[in-house]
C-alpha cells in the first residue's frame, strides 16, 4: 500500500476526470438509454470496472501521470463502443427505456479489471475471470497478429474433449521423452510435476514419439485437487469416461489407451518447451476453447487483453449494425472491424 497523496492538485484532477467521463456518457446517450448499458451484460461490467478503477486511483496517487492519461484514453474508447451498442439496442427496442435517468454513474457494478485497467498487481483470478467472461481465442489471435506475433496458436489437432470446455491459466510446461521397457523410476518426474501444480496452472506437455497416452484419470484428479486450470497434451489421453466425469478441461490430439509406463517419461517440468513451432515459457498466459489454443507471451499480456476487450466489444456493435441492415463494406469502413 502506498502512502497518502503527495500532490493534492492531482487528486482534484482525477475527480474532475472521473466526473467528465460520467458526463460524457450521459451526453452520448439518448434520453432514457442508460438502461441499455445496464442490461448489456459485459458492457455494464466495462463501465463498472472503469469507474471502480478510477476510484481506486483516487485512493492511490502513486501512479505516473502518463498511466492516468492512458486510462482516460482507453476509457474514452470504451465509452465510444458502449454508447454505440447502447444506441443500437435502444433504437431496435431490445432494451426498453426507463422513466427516470439515473442521477449518478453506476459505481457498484462488477468488474474492476476491464478495458485499460490491467495493472501489475491485478490478481490472476480477476484477470482470468475477465478473459472467461469476455474473450475468445479468435479475437485474442487477431490482436496478437496486429502486434506482430503471427504464430501463437498450437497445432489445430489439439482439441478439447468436449466442445464446451474452455481453459484459461498459466503454463506449466512439461517435457516428455521416450522410454524403452521397465524404468528404474517409472514415468520419470511425472509425479513431481503433478505435485508442483499451483492454482491456475495448466499442465502443457509435449515430446516423445506419441506412442502412448500422456494423460489419464488419476492425473486429472491430482491436478484438479491442486487447483490446476486444465491440461493441454500434445499427444493422447486415455480413461476418457473417467476423465470426463471429473468435469475438468483437458485438450489433446485424441484418445489412445496404451500406457506410458514402459514407453515414455517426464524428463523435465517448469522449463521452456515448443509445440508446433510455438514457444511456451513457464507462466505464459494460455487460453483455449473450441476454436483452438493460443499462447500469449507475458511481455504483451496486458496490452493483448486490453485491446482484445476493445475489439470484442466493437465486434458486437458491428454485428448489430449489420443485422440492422448495414452492409459489411459500410460496417468495415465505419468501424474498422470485420
Residue pairs with C-beta under 8 A, 6 or more apart in sequence:
1 60
2 60
2 61
2 62
3 62
5 11
5 61
6 61
7 61
10 61
10 65
11 58
11 61
14 54
14 57
14 58
14 61
14 68
15 58
17 54
17 68
17 72
18 51
18 54
18 55
18 58
21 50
21 51
21 54
21 72
21 75
21 76
21 79
21 105
22 51
22 104
22 105
24 76
24 79
25 34
25 37
25 47
25 79
25 82
25 83
25 105
26 34
26 101
28 79
28 80
28 83
29 36
29 37
29 83
29 86
29 87
30 87
30 90
31 97
31 101
32 90
32 97
32 98
32 99
32 101
33 86
33 87
33 90
33 97
34 86
34 98
34 101
34 102
35 90
35 95
35 96
35 97
35 98
36 85
36 86
36 87
36 89
36 90
36 94
36 95
37 43
37 44
37 47
37 82
37 83
37 86
37 106
38 44
38 106
39 89
39 95
40 82
40 85
40 86
40 89
40 95
42 133
42 134
42 313
43 82
43 85
43 86
43 313
44 106
44 109
45 109
45 110
45 111
45 114
45 133
45 134
46 78
46 82
46 111
46 114
46 115
46 309
46 313
47 78
47 79
47 82
47 105
47 106
47 109
48 106
48 107
48 108
48 109
48 110
48 111
48 112
49 109
49 110
49 111
49 112
49 113
49 114
49 115
49 117
50 75
50 78
50 79
50 111
50 114
50 115
50 116
50 117
51 105
51 106
51 107
51 109
52 107
52 109
52 111
52 112
53 71
53 112
53 113
53 114
53 116
53 117
54 71
54 75
55 107
56 112
57 63
57 68
57 71
70 116
71 116
71 117
73 116
74 115
74 116
74 117
74 306
74 310
75 115
75 116
77 115
77 116
77 310
78 114
78 115
78 116
78 309
78 310
78 313
81 310
81 313
81 314
81 317
82 313
84 317
85 313
85 316
85 317
85 320
86 95
88 317
88 320
88 321
88 324
89 95
89 320
90 97
92 320
92 324
111 130
112 126
113 122
113 126
113 127
113 130
114 130
114 134
114 309
115 306
115 309
115 310
115 313
116 306
118 127
118 301
118 302
118 305
118 306
119 302
124 169
124 170
124 200
125 200
127 305
128 168
128 169
128 200
128 229
130 305
130 309
131 168
131 287
131 305
132 166
132 168
134 308
134 309
134 312
135 287
135 305
135 308
135 309
135 312
136 289
136 291
136 312
137 153
137 287
137 288
137 289
137 291
137 292
137 293
137 294
138 291
139 308
139 311
139 312
139 315
140 287
140 294
140 296
140 304
140 308
141 152
141 153
141 292
141 294
142 308
142 311
143 304
143 307
143 308
143 311
144 150
144 152
144 294
144 296
144 300
144 304
146 307
147 300
147 303
147 304
149 297
149 300
151 277
151 278
152 278
152 294
152 295
152 296
152 297
153 278
153 292
153 293
153 294
153 295
154 232
154 234
154 275
154 276
154 278
154 292
154 293
154 294
154 295
155 234
155 275
155 276
156 292
157 253
157 254
158 232
158 233
158 234
158 251
158 252
158 253
158 275
158 292
158 293
159 251
159 252
159 253
159 290
160 166
160 167
160 249
160 250
160 251
160 288
160 289
160 290
161 237
161 240
161 243
161 244
161 249
161 250
161 251
161 252
162 244
163 290
164 290
165 230
165 249
165 250
165 251
165 288
165 289
165 290
166 249
166 288
166 289
167 202
167 229
167 230
167 232
167 249
167 251
167 286
167 287
167 288
167 289
167 293
168 229
168 285
168 286
168 287
168 288
169 200
169 201
169 202
169 228
169 229
169 230
169 285
169 286
170 200
170 201
170 202
170 229
170 282
170 283
170 284
170 285
170 286
171 201
171 202
171 204
171 280
171 281
171 282
171 283
171 284
171 285
171 286
171 295
172 193
172 196
172 197
172 198
172 201
172 202
172 203
172 204
172 228
172 269
172 270
172 282
173 204
173 205
173 269
173 270
173 271
173 272
173 273
173 280
173 281
173 282
174 193
174 203
174 204
174 205
174 206
174 207
174 266
174 268
174 269
174 273
175 205
175 206
175 207
175 266
175 267
175 268
175 269
175 271
175 273
176 205
176 206
176 207
176 208
176 214
176 235
176 264
176 265
176 266
176 267
177 188
177 207
177 208
177 264
177 265
177 266
177 267
178 208
178 209
178 211
178 263
178 264
179 188
179 260
179 262
179 263
179 264
179 265
180 262
180 263
181 262
182 262
183 261
183 262
183 265
185 265
186 261
186 265
187 260
187 261
187 264
187 265
187 266
188 265
188 266
188 267
189 265
189 266
189 267
189 268
189 269
190 219
190 265
190 266
192 266
192 269
193 203
193 266
193 269
193 270
194 203
194 219
194 222
194 223
194 226
195 222
195 226
196 269
196 270
197 203
197 222
197 223
197 226
197 227
197 228
198 226
198 227
198 228
199 226
199 227
199 228
199 229
200 227
200 228
200 229
201 223
201 226
201 227
201 228
201 229
202 228
202 229
202 230
202 231
202 232
202 286
203 215
203 219
203 223
203 228
203 230
203 231
203 232
204 231
204 232
204 234
204 273
204 275
204 280
204 286
205 214
205 215
205 231
205 232
205 233
205 234
205 235
205 266
206 234
206 235
206 273
206 274
206 275
207 234
207 267
207 273
208 214
208 235
208 263
208 264
210 234
210 235
210 236
210 253
211 258
211 263
211 264
212 236
212 256
212 258
212 259
212 260
212 263
212 264
213 235
213 236
213 237
213 238
213 256
213 257
213 258
213 259
213 260
214 233
214 235
214 236
214 237
214 252
214 260
214 264
215 231
215 233
215 235
215 236
215 237
215 238
215 243
215 250
215 252
216 237
216 238
216 239
216 243
217 239
217 242
217 243
217 246
219 231
220 231
220 239
220 242
220 243
220 246
220 248
220 250
221 246
223 230
223 231
223 248
224 246
224 248
229 249
230 248
230 249
230 250
230 251
230 288
231 237
231 249
231 250
231 251
231 252
232 250
232 251
232 252
232 286
232 288
232 293
233 250
233 251
233 252
233 253
234 253
234 275
234 276
235 252
235 253
236 252
236 253
236 254
236 255
236 256
237 243
237 250
237 252
237 254
237 255
237 256
238 255
238 256
238 257
238 258
238 259
240 255
243 250
249 288
251 288
251 293
270 282
271 282
272 279
272 280
272 281
272 282
273 279
273 280
274 280
278 295
279 295
280 286
280 295
281 297
281 298
283 298
284 295
284 296
284 297
284 298
285 295
285 296
285 297
285 298
285 301
286 293
286 294
286 295
286 296
287 293
287 294
287 296
288 294
296 304
296 305
311 337
314 335
314 337
315 337
317 335
317 337
318 331
318 335
318 337
318 338
321 331
321 334
321 335
322 328
322 331
326 334
328 338
331 337
331 338
332 338
